[in-house]
Amino acid sequence: MSIAEEIIDESMEMLPEKHMESKQEERQDQTELCEWGYTEPECAWETDCGEMFSFEAGGTPKQHKYYYCPHCGRHLKTREMRK
């Protein structure tokens, strides 16, 4: 394999699609839900998959028509807000 081919192969591994696929595979578990809980101090939603998410205009995932977690791809469910 030439140096150029090696560089292309390495670059392909860093593409967002590959990253998202590997993240989804890592986070697959028994449940098909990713629960989100709102936290007042951070003004953000904590996800079961270990990420944080906030809406610029505020509001809930349902108000913004979010049905799937953009981080892990599982169905999104909100839990009671914490203060």
C-alpha positions in Angstrom: 0.0 0.0 0.0 1.3 3.4 -0.9 1.6 6.3 1.5 -1.2 8.1 -0.3 -3.5 5.0 0.1 -2.6 4.8 3.8 -3.5 8.5 4.3 -6.8 8.0 2.6 -7.6 4.9 4.7 -6.8 6.8 7.9 -8.9 9.8 6.7 -11.9 7.5 6.0 -11.8 6.2 9.5 -12.2 9.8 10.8 -15.4 10.6 8.8 -18.4 11.5 11.0 -20.5 8.6 9.6 -17.9 6.1 10.7 -17.7 7.8 14.1 -21.5 7.8 14.6 -21.7 4.1 13.6 -19.1 3.1 16.1 -20.7 5.2 18.8 -24.1 3.6 18.1 -22.5 0.1 18.2 -20.8 0.9 21.5 -24.0 2.2 23.1 -26.3 -0.6 22.0 -27.8 -2.3 25.0 -30.9 -4.1 26.1 -33.1 -1.0 26.0 -34.2 0.8 22.9 -34.7 4.1 24.8 -32.3 6.9 25.6 -33.8 8.8 28.5 -33.1 12.5 28.8 -33.3 14.5 32.0 -33.2 18.3 32.2 -30.9 19.9 34.7 -31.4 23.4 35.8 -27.8 24.4 36.7 -26.5 23.5 33.2 -29.8 24.4 31.4 -29.2 21.3 29.3 -30.5 17.8 28.9 -28.4 14.9 30.2 -28.7 11.7 28.0 -28.5 8.1 29.0 -25.8 7.7 26.4 -23.5 10.1 28.4 -23.9 13.3 26.4 -25.4 16.7 27.0 -27.8 18.5 24.7 -29.4 22.0 24.8 -31.9 23.8 22.6 -30.9 27.3 21.8 -34.5 28.5 22.1 -35.1 26.4 25.2 -38.0 24.0 25.5 -38.3 20.2 25.5 -37.3 17.6 22.9 -41.0 17.0 22.2 -41.6 20.7 21.5 -38.7 20.6 19.0 -40.0 17.3 17.5 -37.0 15.3 18.6 -38.0 11.6 18.7 -34.6 10.0 18.5 -31.3 10.9 20.3 -28.9 12.5 17.8 -26.0 11.0 19.7 -26.9 7.3 19.9 -29.9 7.0 17.6 -32.2 5.3 20.1 -35.8 6.4 20.7 -35.8 9.4 23.0 -37.8 9.6 26.3 -37.8 12.4 28.7 -37.8 11.9 32.5 -38.9 14.3 35.2 -36.9 17.5 35.4 -34.4 17.9 38.2 -33.6 21.3 39.9 
